[in-house]
Amino acid sequence: MRGIFGIVGLLVTLAIVGLVVQKQLQTSTAMPTVPAVSTVPAVAGASTPTVNPAANVQQQSQQMQQQYKQAVEGAMQPPPRPEPDADK
């Protein structure tokens, strides 16, 4: 009796998983394609990396890494200190 309940439980679980997978496959094929140009507004102060399109993949990767490194280093710089007032 215990074995029968185990098998029935496994079959019910398998049926539920099959239905979920079927729904996921149907929604993934019905989704519209992503546009090539991003319509998301840019973050203030952020710039998109400029890469030489004539360069090969390795050169483009190195350019992007260098730009990222420069951006991180610039963000880590402390803000300039305000000038002390001469009147005091």
C-alpha positions as CSV (number, residue, x, y, z in Angstrom):
1,M,0.0,0.0,0.0
2,R,2.8,2.4,0.9
3,G,4.5,1.7,-2.4
4,I,1.4,2.4,-4.4
5,F,1.1,5.8,-2.8
6,G,4.7,6.5,-3.5
7,I,4.3,5.7,-7.2
8,V,1.0,7.7,-7.5
9,G,2.8,10.6,-5.8
10,L,5.6,10.4,-8.3
11,L,3.2,10.3,-11.2
12,V,1.3,13.3,-9.9
13,T,4.5,15.2,-9.5
14,L,5.7,14.3,-12.9
15,A,2.4,15.5,-14.4
16,I,2.7,18.8,-12.6
17,V,6.3,19.3,-13.8
18,G,5.2,18.4,-17.3
19,L,2.5,21.0,-17.3
20,V,4.8,23.7,-15.9
21,V,7.4,22.9,-18.6
22,Q,4.8,23.0,-21.3
23,K,3.6,26.4,-20.2
24,Q,7.1,27.8,-20.0
25,L,7.9,26.6,-23.5
26,Q,4.7,28.1,-24.9
27,T,5.4,31.5,-23.3
28,S,9.0,31.6,-24.3
29,T,8.1,31.1,-28.0
30,A,5.3,33.6,-27.8
31,M,7.5,36.4,-26.4
32,P,8.3,39.3,-28.7
33,T,11.9,39.7,-29.8
34,V,14.1,42.2,-28.0
35,P,14.8,45.3,-30.0
36,A,18.3,45.8,-31.2
37,V,18.4,49.4,-29.8
38,S,17.8,49.7,-26.1
39,T,14.8,51.9,-25.2
40,V,15.9,52.2,-21.6
41,P,16.9,55.7,-20.7
42,A,20.6,56.2,-19.8
43,V,21.6,56.7,-16.2
44,A,22.7,60.2,-15.4
45,G,26.5,60.5,-15.5
46,A,26.9,57.1,-17.2
47,S,28.3,56.8,-20.7
48,T,28.2,53.9,-23.1
49,P,31.6,52.4,-24.0
50,T,32.9,53.5,-27.3
51,V,34.6,50.7,-29.2
52,N,36.3,50.8,-32.5
53,P,34.1,48.7,-34.8
54,A,37.0,47.9,-37.1
55,A,38.9,46.2,-34.3
56,N,38.8,42.5,-33.8
57,V,37.0,40.9,-30.8
58,Q,40.1,40.8,-28.6
59,Q,40.9,44.5,-29.2
60,Q,37.3,45.5,-28.6
61,S,37.4,43.5,-25.3
62,Q,40.6,45.2,-24.2
63,Q,39.2,48.6,-25.0
64,M,36.1,47.9,-23.0
65,Q,38.2,46.6,-20.1
66,Q,40.3,49.7,-20.1
67,Q,37.3,52.0,-20.2
68,Y,35.7,50.1,-17.3
69,K,39.0,50.2,-15.3
70,Q,39.2,54.0,-15.9
71,A,35.5,54.5,-14.9
72,V,36.0,52.5,-11.7
73,E,39.2,54.4,-10.8
74,G,37.4,57.7,-11.5
75,A,34.5,56.7,-9.2
76,M,36.9,55.7,-6.4
77,Q,38.7,59.1,-6.4
78,P,37.6,61.1,-3.4
79,P,35.6,64.2,-4.2
80,P,37.5,67.5,-4.2
81,R,37.6,69.3,-0.9
82,P,35.9,72.7,-0.7
83,E,38.2,75.7,-0.5
84,P,38.4,77.2,3.0
85,D,36.8,80.7,3.2
86,A,39.3,83.5,3.3
87,D,36.9,85.7,5.4
88,K,37.2,83.5,8.5
